[in-house]
Amino acid sequence: MVDQRLTWEQDTRLRELIALVKQGQLLVDEQAEMEQLVDLVDHQMLLRSEALLLLLQQRGHDINLYL
């Protein structure tokens, strides 16, 4: 689904992990957890971007001018 976002719990946890990185206190298992959450965010962003591309093309916009 294109409108997916991180759950409140996932978003909160990702922010906690980012704070730990900044403090230099991230453990190895937390690093893996953070990478999974970042991968999920990346995937969701890619889906939204592809949906927007299709919508703009359907409306007659030439996206290749911007790529």
C-alpha positions as CSV (number, residue, x, y, z in Angstrom):
1,M,0.0,0.0,0.0
2,V,1.3,3.4,-1.0
3,D,0.2,5.3,2.1
4,Q,2.0,3.1,4.5
5,R,4.1,4.8,7.2
6,L,6.0,3.5,10.2
7,T,3.8,2.8,13.1
8,W,4.1,5.1,16.1
9,E,6.1,2.4,17.9
10,Q,8.4,1.9,14.9
11,D,9.0,5.6,14.5
12,T,9.7,6.1,18.2
13,R,12.1,3.2,18.2
14,L,13.9,4.5,15.1
15,R,14.3,7.9,16.7
16,E,15.7,6.3,19.9
17,L,18.2,4.3,17.8
18,I,19.3,7.4,15.9
19,A,19.8,9.2,19.3
20,L,22.0,6.2,20.4
21,V,24.1,6.5,17.2
22,K,24.7,10.2,17.9
23,Q,25.8,9.3,21.4
24,G,28.0,6.5,20.2
25,Q,26.1,3.9,22.3
26,L,24.5,1.8,19.6
27,L,24.9,-2.0,20.2
28,V,25.4,-4.5,17.4
29,D,21.8,-5.9,17.6
30,E,20.4,-2.4,17.8
31,Q,22.4,-1.6,14.6
32,A,20.6,-4.4,12.8
33,E,17.3,-3.3,14.1
34,M,17.9,0.2,12.9
35,E,18.9,-1.0,9.5
36,Q,15.7,-2.9,9.2
37,L,13.6,0.1,10.1
38,V,15.6,2.3,7.7
39,D,15.1,-0.3,4.9
40,L,11.4,-0.2,5.6
41,V,11.3,3.6,5.4
42,D,13.3,3.4,2.1
43,H,10.9,0.9,0.7
44,Q,7.8,2.9,1.6
45,M,9.4,6.0,0.1
46,L,10.1,4.2,-3.1
47,L,6.5,3.0,-3.4
48,R,5.2,6.5,-2.9
49,S,7.7,7.9,-5.4
50,E,6.7,5.3,-8.0
51,A,3.0,6.0,-7.4
52,L,3.6,9.7,-7.8
53,L,5.5,9.1,-11.1
54,L,2.6,7.0,-12.5
55,L,0.1,9.7,-11.4
56,L,2.0,12.5,-13.1
57,Q,2.5,10.4,-16.3
58,Q,-1.3,9.7,-16.3
59,R,-1.9,13.4,-16.1
60,G,0.3,14.0,-19.1
61,H,3.5,15.3,-17.5
62,D,6.8,14.5,-19.1
63,I,8.9,13.4,-16.2
64,N,11.9,12.6,-18.3
65,L,12.6,16.3,-18.4
66,Y,13.5,16.1,-14.7
67,L,15.5,12.9,-14.6
